[in-house]
Amino acid sequence: MKMHFKVFVRAGLKGFSLIELMVVLSIAAILMGIAVPSFRTLIQNQRMTTNVNDFFAAINLTRSEALQRGVRVDMVAAGDGSNWSNGWIVFVDENSDQTLNSNEKLIFTHEAVPNGISVTSTVPGTRLAIGFNATGSIKLDGNQKGCTVSFALDAEDKKRIKLNFLGRPKVCDPID
Protein backbone atom coordinates (compact mmCIF):
# COMPACT_ATOMS: atom_id res chain seq x y z
CA MET A 1 0.00 0.00 0.00
CA LYS A 2 1.47 3.32 -1.09
CA MET A 3 0.58 6.57 0.57
CA HIS A 4 0.48 9.82 -1.30
CA PHE A 5 0.68 13.19 0.30
CA LYS A 6 -0.32 16.40 -1.32
CA VAL A 7 1.07 19.69 -0.20
CA PHE A 8 -1.21 22.62 -0.51
CA VAL A 9 0.40 26.06 -0.84
CA ARG A 10 -1.73 29.08 -1.20
CA ALA A 11 -0.52 31.43 -3.85
CA GLY A 12 -0.22 34.62 -1.76
CA LEU A 13 1.63 33.22 1.33
CA LYS A 14 5.33 33.04 0.48
CA GLY A 15 6.99 34.84 3.46
CA PHE A 16 7.26 38.08 5.35
CA SER A 17 6.83 41.49 3.85
CA LEU A 18 9.59 44.05 4.27
CA ILE A 19 7.42 46.09 6.64
CA GLU A 20 6.74 43.08 8.88
CA LEU A 21 10.46 42.27 9.01
CA MET A 22 11.36 45.87 9.94
CA VAL A 23 8.76 45.93 12.75
CA VAL A 24 10.10 42.67 14.22
CA LEU A 25 13.71 43.89 14.03
CA SER A 26 12.75 47.21 15.67
CA ILE A 27 11.04 45.43 18.56
CA ALA A 28 14.04 43.11 18.97
CA ALA A 29 16.44 46.09 19.04
CA ILE A 30 14.35 47.84 21.72
CA LEU A 31 14.28 44.70 23.89
CA MET A 32 18.04 44.22 23.52
CA GLY A 33 18.61 47.85 24.49
CA ILE A 34 16.70 47.25 27.71
CA ALA A 35 18.28 43.86 28.50
CA VAL A 36 21.99 44.59 27.91
CA PRO A 37 22.52 47.13 30.76
CA SER A 38 20.79 44.80 33.23
CA PHE A 39 22.97 41.93 32.07
CA ARG A 40 26.11 44.05 32.50
CA THR A 41 25.11 44.82 36.11
CA LEU A 42 24.46 41.12 36.72
CA ILE A 43 27.93 40.22 35.44
CA GLN A 44 29.58 42.89 37.63
CA ASN A 45 27.68 41.66 40.70
CA GLN A 46 28.75 38.08 39.99
CA ARG A 47 32.41 39.15 39.66
CA MET A 48 32.17 40.95 42.99
CA THR A 49 30.56 37.95 44.71
CA THR A 50 33.15 35.59 43.25
CA ASN A 51 36.06 37.72 44.46
CA VAL A 52 34.57 38.18 47.94
CA ASN A 53 34.07 34.42 48.19
CA ASP A 54 37.64 33.77 46.96
CA PHE A 55 39.12 36.18 49.51
CA PHE A 56 36.96 34.78 52.31
CA ALA A 57 37.94 31.22 51.38
CA ALA A 58 41.63 32.15 51.35
CA ILE A 59 41.35 33.60 54.87
CA ASN A 60 39.61 30.45 56.08
CA LEU A 61 42.23 28.29 54.34
CA THR A 62 45.03 30.24 56.03
CA ARG A 63 43.46 29.82 59.45
CA SER A 64 42.60 26.14 59.00
CA GLU A 65 46.11 25.31 57.71
CA ALA A 66 47.62 27.01 60.78
CA LEU A 67 45.38 24.95 63.05
CA GLN A 68 46.01 21.72 61.16
CA ARG A 69 49.78 22.10 60.86
CA GLY A 70 50.30 23.65 64.29
CA VAL A 71 52.53 26.42 62.87
CA ARG A 72 52.17 30.02 61.70
CA VAL A 73 50.58 30.38 58.25
CA ASP A 74 50.38 33.74 56.44
CA MET A 75 48.24 35.22 53.69
CA VAL A 76 50.20 37.98 51.94
CA ALA A 77 49.39 40.32 49.07
CA ALA A 78 51.07 38.99 45.92
CA GLY A 79 53.96 40.74 44.23
CA ASP A 80 55.67 43.31 46.42
CA GLY A 81 53.04 42.89 49.16
CA SER A 82 51.61 46.40 48.84
CA ASN A 83 48.30 45.77 47.04
CA TRP A 84 45.72 43.01 47.62
CA SER A 85 44.29 43.69 44.14
CA ASN A 86 47.43 42.03 42.68
CA GLY A 87 46.32 38.74 44.20
CA TRP A 88 47.42 36.87 47.33
CA ILE A 89 49.44 33.88 48.44
CA VAL A 90 49.10 31.55 51.43
CA PHE A 91 52.20 29.87 52.84
CA VAL A 92 53.80 28.42 55.98
CA ASP A 93 55.80 31.32 57.46
CA GLU A 94 58.51 29.58 59.45
CA ASN A 95 60.48 32.72 60.36
CA SER A 96 57.49 35.13 60.76
CA ASP A 97 58.88 37.63 58.22
CA GLN A 98 55.71 37.64 56.03
CA THR A 99 57.81 36.84 52.96
CA LEU A 100 57.79 33.56 51.09
CA ASN A 101 61.33 32.16 51.25
CA SER A 102 62.67 29.21 49.28
CA ASN A 103 62.53 26.86 52.27
CA GLU A 104 58.87 27.69 53.14
CA LYS A 105 55.87 25.72 51.85
CA LEU A 106 53.55 27.52 49.41
CA ILE A 107 49.95 26.40 49.99
CA PHE A 108 47.83 28.55 47.65
CA THR A 109 48.04 31.41 45.16
CA HIS A 110 45.30 33.62 43.71
CA GLU A 111 45.65 35.81 40.63
CA ALA A 112 44.87 39.52 40.49
CA VAL A 113 41.26 40.62 40.79
CA PRO A 114 39.51 41.87 37.61
CA ASN A 115 39.58 45.54 36.60
CA GLY A 116 36.92 47.57 38.35
CA ILE A 117 37.29 45.73 41.66
CA SER A 118 39.70 46.94 44.31
CA VAL A 119 40.69 45.39 47.62
CA THR A 120 41.67 47.63 50.50
CA SER A 121 42.39 46.72 54.12
CA THR A 122 43.03 48.10 57.57
CA VAL A 123 46.05 45.84 58.06
CA PRO A 124 48.78 47.85 59.85
CA GLY A 125 52.28 48.09 58.40
CA THR A 126 53.68 48.51 54.91
CA ARG A 127 53.44 44.85 53.92
CA LEU A 128 49.85 43.65 53.56
CA ALA A 129 49.72 40.33 55.37
CA ILE A 130 47.69 38.47 57.93
CA GLY A 131 48.87 35.42 59.73
CA PHE A 132 47.41 32.84 62.04
CA ASN A 133 49.26 31.00 64.78
CA ALA A 134 48.85 27.35 65.76
CA THR A 135 45.73 28.17 67.83
CA GLY A 136 44.00 30.02 64.96
CA SER A 137 44.50 33.47 66.48
CA ILE A 138 45.33 36.31 64.14
CA LYS A 139 48.89 37.66 64.00
CA LEU A 140 49.80 40.87 62.19
CA ASP A 141 53.03 42.73 61.47
CA GLY A 142 55.44 40.07 62.62
CA ASN A 143 54.32 38.96 66.07
CA GLN A 144 51.61 41.52 66.90
CA LYS A 145 48.73 39.78 68.64
CA GLY A 146 45.10 39.83 67.56
CA CYS A 147 43.12 42.87 66.56
CA THR A 148 40.13 43.56 64.36
CA VAL A 149 40.93 43.80 60.65
CA SER A 150 38.59 44.55 57.77
CA PHE A 151 38.91 44.20 54.02
CA ALA A 152 36.72 46.20 51.63
CA LEU A 153 36.11 44.80 48.17
CA ASP A 154 34.35 47.27 45.99
CA ALA A 155 33.26 47.89 42.44
CA GLU A 156 29.84 49.51 42.33
CA ASP A 157 28.69 47.80 45.52
CA LYS A 158 30.76 47.60 48.67
CA LYS A 159 31.31 44.40 50.55
CA ARG A 160 33.48 43.95 53.59
CA ILE A 161 35.14 41.00 55.26
CA LYS A 162 35.86 41.52 58.95
CA LEU A 163 38.13 39.44 61.16
CA ASN A 164 37.66 39.59 64.91
CA PHE A 165 40.52 39.27 67.39
CA LEU A 166 40.13 35.46 67.34
CA GLY A 167 40.64 35.46 63.57
CA ARG A 168 37.11 34.47 62.59
CA PRO A 169 36.06 36.13 59.32
CA LYS A 170 32.56 37.28 58.40
CA VAL A 171 31.19 38.92 55.25
CA CYS A 172 29.21 42.11 55.80
CA ASP A 173 26.78 43.26 53.14
CA PRO A 174 26.20 46.19 53.12
CA ILE A 175 29.13 47.58 55.08
CA ASP A 176 28.34 47.72 58.76
N, C-alpha and C positions, 0 to 999 in steps of 0.2 A: 504494500500500500504506500503510495507516494503522496506526500502532502505538498500543497502549493500555497504559497503565501503571496498576497498581493499588497503592495505598499501604495497607500493613497497619499499623494502630495497635492495640496491645494495650490493652485497657480500663484496666488498673491503672497504666500508666506515663505519667503526665502531667507530671512534674517532680520537684523536690526537696521533701523534707519539711522542716518547720521545724527539726527537730533536726539534719538533715544540713547545712542552711545555717548554723546556729549553730556547729557543729563546724568547718566550713571557715573561717568568719570568725574564730573563736578561733585557729586555727592560723596564719592570715594575720597577725593582730595580734601574735602571739608572734614570728613571723619578722621583721616590721617593727621590733619593739622591739629585736631583736638587730642588725639591719642598719643602722639609722639612726645610732647612735653611731660605728660603724666608718666610715660614709660621711662623717660630720662631720670625723673625724680625717683622712680622705683629702683632703677639701677644704682643710683647714688646711695640710696638708703641701704641697699643690699651690700654695697662695698663697705659702708660704714659698719654695719652689723658684723660682717665677716672679719674686719680688722679688729673690732672690739673683742670679738670672740677669740681671735688668734692671740691677742695680747693677754687676755684673761687666762687662756689656756697655758700660755708660756709662764705666767706667774705661778699658776698652780703646779705646773711641771717642775719649776725651780724649787718650790717649797717641798713637794713630795719627794723629789730626788734627794734633797738635803735630809729629810726624815729617813728615807730608805737607806741611804748610804752612810748616814751618821757623820757627815762632814759638811763643811760650808760649800754651798752651791750658789753661784751668782748669775744674774741676768743683766747683761751689759748692752748698751746701745752699740750697734755694729759700727765698723769703721774706726774713727778716732774717738768714739765714745761720747760725742758732744750732741748727738741728735737722734732721738728715738725713731724719727721718720725714715732714717737710713736702714732700719731693721734692727734686730737684736739677736744676741747669742746667749745660750745657757751652757755653763761649764762648771766643773769642779774646781773651785778656787783654793788650791792647797796653801798658798802663801798669803791670802787675803789682800792681794794688791789690785783686784778688780780688772786684771789684764790676763787674757788667755796666753799662757806660756806653752812652750813646746812639750813640757812634761805633764801638762794638765789635760784632763779628759773633756773633750767637747761633747755635749749632749744633744744640742739642738741649735739650728740657725733659722732665722726668718728673714726673707728679703725685704726690701724697702716697701713702704706703703704706697699705694697709688697716688698720683697727683691729685690735689684737691683735698687730701686728708692730711692733717698734721697731728703729731703726738707731742704734747708738752707734759712736763711733770714738775712736782715740787720736791724732787730729790735734791738734797743739799750737796754741794761740791761741784767741781768742774767736770768730773767724769760721771756720766749718767749710768748708775748701776744700783741694783738692789740685790741683796744677798740674804740667804737664810742659813741659820746654823743648824746643828744636828737635832735641835728640839723644835724646829719650824718657826722660830722667832726671827723677825726681820733684823738685818744688819745693814747699816748704810755707812758709806765713807770710811772704809777700813773696818774698824771694830766698834763703831758707834752702835749703841743698843737701840731697841725699837722706838719708833715714832710713827705718826700717821703720815702716809704718803698718798698723793692722788695723781692720777694721770688723766689728762683731758684729750680725747680724740675728737676732732671736729672737722666737719666739712660744712654742710649747711646746718645740720643739727649738732648739738653738743652731747657727748656721752662721757661719763667719767668712771674710772675705776679707782676705788679707794681701798687702801690697805690699812688695817688697824695695827696697833702696836704688837699684836700677836702674829701679824703677817697674813691674816685672812683677808682675801680680796672680795669686793662686792661691786657690781655694776650699778651705777646710779643713772636713771633716765627719767626725767631730765635732771640736770645737775642740781644736787641738793647739798 
